[in-house]
Amino acid sequence: MGKVIYPWSFDPFTYWHEDIITRAWEMFEVVIWVWQNPDKKYMFSFPERVKMILDATNKILNVQVLPYSWLLVDFAFEQWITTIVRGIRWSRDLEDESYLHWVWESQKLWIDTIFLLSKQDQTHISSSTTKAILREQWMIQDYVPLNVKHFLEARMMWQYIIWLTWTIWAGKSYIAEQFVQLWNEYNIPVHNIDLDKIWHWILEQATDDWYKKVRQKIIDRFWDGIKNEKWFIDRKKLGENVFNNPEKRKELDEILYDSIILRIRKEMKLKKWIVLLNWALLAESWILNLPNNNMVVVWVNQQTQQERLSKHRGLGFEQIERRVNSQFSTEMKKKVIQKQIDGDWYWDLIDIENNWNSDEEIKQAFNRMVSLLDVFGELRIQSVLSKLGFWDKFIELYWKLKPLHDTPERLYHNWFHIVDCLNKLYEIKHELEEDEFIVLFFAILFHDSVYNTNASFWENENNSANFSETVLKQLWLDSRIIERIKHLINLTSSHTINSDDDVWKYMVDIDLSILWQEWEIYYQYAKSIRYEYSNYSDDDYNTWRLSFLRWMLNRQTFQTQYFQEKYERQAKSNIEKEIQLLQGKK
């Protein structure tokens, strides 16, 4: 199988790009060339664009993503790749690409071009169009994969969407209140949008002509007797006619779909930070991709459900059974949602069994949700700074740190490594005292702020520690806290602990947490490290890397009991596989 280059800026990656890559990959091994023009301002940094591409194409294992800021044909020549793939959407594209091909041909570097015509239903899709329609709060899930949609909403709209759904009498109101309270403790604004209220408003209050026509459709389809004297709809009568019949329920959803989506868009307009949508019938409505599959399912066991219904509603057994059967069961809700997640390769279902209103379980589910939502880490940085009384310093600190990690040469040690480390920190947050959490938090933020692959041992870590001191002094942190943060940063140079201090151990374990990821993610990490050290020859790199890996293999990988029990075996397996690859074994 020969190699081809597919070049683009991918700012952001779209379904059109994905289609061209997929079709090219059926014939060739594809190298994705991400254009990095130093004179151009991109919405997303190079590492962000690489992550969007890799996450969206993770089933295409032969895809390689590389940056380049010089001439494309020179890059192809150096890589000894003789074919470039270009996508054509309309006639103007063909003219421009043909002109480029003839210019490249004039350089006599034996580079040829393959043109792939866009599918007809994708000719309107472009990065600029996607960004333009999102600014109006329009729907873009048909333009970009959900991981890209999540990135765009966070970067452009400062919106993080989460959807809460539940089974009957599972305590949804309590969970929603707890989530709002926890966000408030984070000092992050949250907007709680109840779709039942939107649905009720359309049926009982909306006076615009569009909603009158929608109500007339419902009346014509289901029964003239559901309307009242003001030509609004009696929800109780509608429910008796529709909710016990899945086919009728589906028809009702189809009639209401456009109206509900329109009202959701209007409710979300200009709302920043957390948008919490809640609706019991989410799985039944088949609109799961609206919140990027970011879903929490609240449920209770059957006995608890019946006890609560009987006690609080005074319902008999048959009434309870009809009410419960009007919705999907817990298993069906999870199955439908998981199928959507698997199909989109995005998100991870969070479910809460709310039989006893366990606050600790709710907090753990909340922290997991935060880690999945907060793709750039900005929510948690704001939270910690505001708790310390420095809310106004968030923008300054964030944009002082993040650009240092967003350079093209950082294919692994970029800002996403910092965010991944924050995710692991929040996973064990309940094990830490508040002061321990704070020093770990800032040590993680700064530990790779200076990164140069030509530096000597300890140099990067020492410079990063000194940089953290300079910045954190401006926050008026206690000098003893800053010294401890600096020490934690320096620990990441050797990953060796000569102390029983659990905070030291957690710092090292969190920094090495990439080692226990599933093999596909680990393999991408190994390739990224090799790219970062491309200034070394294969022989020199392999000698250094094998020495490090064998050292890790012959010692206990993780220092804390928590990480040992959960991840030691997977880490050892990954290290052994990489050693075999470096030794030329399959």
URKAKA-V554115 format. One line per field, one symbol per residue. phi: phi as a letter, one per 30 degrees, with the letter a starting at -180 (. if undefined). burial: # if it has 9 or more other ideal C-beta (glycine too) atoms within 8 Angstrom, else .. A space follows every 10 residues. Layout:
BEGIN
phi=???
burial=???
END
This chain:
BEGIN
phi=.dcbcccadh bcdbddeddd ddddddcbdc cdccdbddcc ccdcdeeddd deddddcddc dddbcbcabc dedddddddh ccbccbcccb ddeddddddd eddddddhci ccbcccddde dcdddaddde ddddeciddb dccbedddee ddddddchcb cbccbacehc iedddddddd ddddddiceb ccccdedddd dddcbdcdee dddddddddd dcldddccdc iccddddddd dcdcbedddd ddddddeddd ddddedddei dciccccbad cddddibdde ciidbbccbb dddddddddd dccicddddd ddddddbdde ddeddddddd dddchbibdc bbdcdbhddd dddddddddd dddddciddd deddddddib edceeddddd ddddccdddc dcdcdddddd ddeddddced dcdddddddd edddecdbdc bbdcddeidd dddddddddd ddddcidedd dddddddddd dddchcccac dddeddeddd dcdddcdeee dddddddddd ddcddcdedd dddddddddd dddcbddccc dededdbedd dddddddded dddicd
burial=..######## .######### #####..### ######.... .#.####### #######..# ..######.. .######.#. #.#######. ..##..#..# #..#....#. #.####.#.. .##.###.## #.##..#..# #.######## #######.## ########## ##.###.### .###.###.# #.#.#..### ###....... ##.##.###. .#...##... .####.###. ##.....### ###.###.## #.###.##.. #.######## #####..### ########## ...###.### .........# .###.###.# .###.###.# #..####.## ##.#...... ########## ####.##### ######.#.# #.##..##.# #######..# ##.####### #########. .#...##### ########## #.#....### #########. ###.#.#... ##.####### ###...#... .######### #######.#. ########## ###....... ##.###..## .##...#### ..##..##.# ########## ##....
END
